[in-house]
Structures are given as structure tokens and as C-alpha cells.
Amino acid sequence: QVQLVESGGGLVQPGGSLRLSCAASGSIFRIYDMGWYRQAPGRQRELVATISNDYIRSYADSAKGRFTISRDNAKNTVYLQINSLKPEDTAVYYCNAGIKKYSYSRTQLSWGQGTQVTVSS
């Protein structure tokens, strides 16, 4: 019922930039924490960044300085700006969010299907 759809991935040269978007749709009363994860082939999914409903941000050590997470509550969207891309950033990037569908509902964790980021010359 609730869907998260990532977009903005693609092939980019080292040193380039990308802005990933993740829009939530469906039955939504409120969105709490939102985050970005990434997974490369043969590796476990790893946390990249999170942003709370109070706009408190946190980053993985590997993401600090080059990654910026933000959100637009009016659009039910979370963004990930990536600068100075490196080949090691190549991965499928997933977003997730804690969503309450109704005022009386429990908060549920939802995941998107991912968007591919490939950094190569």
C-alpha cells in the first residue's frame, strides 16, 4: 500500500555529482525517520545516512563530507546529494522510512526498490 520509489541514479564519472530522490506515496499519516543505504555485489547492505523527523542528520564515516541527506515533508521525499563521487561509491542505493499509515496505526518500516549508481571513467 505504501510505496517508496528511488530515482536519480545513473552512470557518472569520478568526481561528478548525483542527487538521489525517494518519494513515498499511498496511505500516509506521518513519516518519521528516513534513511539511505547502499549495497554493492558481494557486500552487505550498509547505512549511508539518516534524517529524523526533527531534521537531525547522521552519516556513516565513509559518507561524511561528501554526502548530504535532506527531506521535504510537503512532498514526502528524502534526498541524498553525493559530491566528488568515487568508484567505490558504486552500489544500489535504497531508501527507507518509518511510516504511520493512520493516527491509530503502529509505525512500520518501508523500503524502496533501489536505484543504481555507477561511478566509472
Secondary structure as the mmCIF struct_conf table of DSSP 4:
data_model
#
loop_
_struct_conf.conf_type_id
_struct_conf.id
_struct_conf.beg_label_comp_id
_struct_conf.beg_label_asym_id
_struct_conf.beg_label_seq_id
_struct_conf.end_label_comp_id
_struct_conf.end_label_asym_id
_struct_conf.end_label_seq_id
STRN STRN1 GLN A 3 SER A 7
STRN STRN2 GLY A 10 VAL A 12
TURN_TY1_P TURN_TY1_P1 PRO A 14 GLY A 15
STRN STRN3 LEU A 18 SER A 25
BEND BEND1 GLY A 26 SER A 27
BEND BEND2 PHE A 29 PHE A 29
STRN STRN4 ARG A 30 GLN A 39
TURN_TY1_P TURN_TY1_P2 PRO A 41 GLY A 42
BEND BEND3 ARG A 43 ARG A 43
STRN STRN5 GLU A 46 ILE A 51
TURN_TY1_P TURN_TY1_P3 ASN A 53 ASP A 54
STRN STRN6 ARG A 57 TYR A 59
TURN_TY1_P TURN_TY1_P4 ASP A 61 ARG A 66
STRN STRN7 PHE A 67 ASP A 72
HELX_RH_3T_P HELX_RH_3T_P1 ASN A 73 LYS A 75
TURN_TY1_P TURN_TY1_P5 ASN A 76 ASN A 76
STRN STRN8 THR A 77 ILE A 82
BEND BEND4 SER A 84 SER A 84
HELX_RH_3T_P HELX_RH_3T_P2 PRO A 87 ASP A 89
STRN STRN9 ALA A 91 LYS A 100
BEND BEND5 LYS A 101 TYR A 102
TURN_TY1_P TURN_TY1_P6 SER A 103 TYR A 104
BEND BEND6 SER A 105 SER A 105
HELX_LH_PP_P HELX_LH_PP_P1 ARG A 106 THR A 107
STRN STRN10 GLN A 108 TRP A 111
STRN STRN11 THR A 115 VAL A 119
#
